[in-house]
């Protein structure tokens, strides 16, 4: 059986983004496990990292999340599945 894991964000990435406004510019300076341990979410990070490393196909919904996975989890996604909103007329009720 093959597994696919689609990541929208990681717990540690959300926490770092709240703490550091320039988070994405400094992404390469963070160690995911160290930062997770500092915030008391080391086990959550280990579970997320293990899921990312052992799945057959790792997917990300954006280029930014792909960078987060590469730097914080240690694996780049196999597939990028961008999401977005198509422009549409404003509907009023």
Buried (B, 14 or more C-beta within 10 A) or exposed (E): EEEEBBBEBBBBBEBBBEEBEEBBEEBEEBEBBEBBBEBEBBEBBBEBBEBBEEBEEBBBBBEBBBBBBBBBBEBBBEEEEEEEEEEEEEEEE
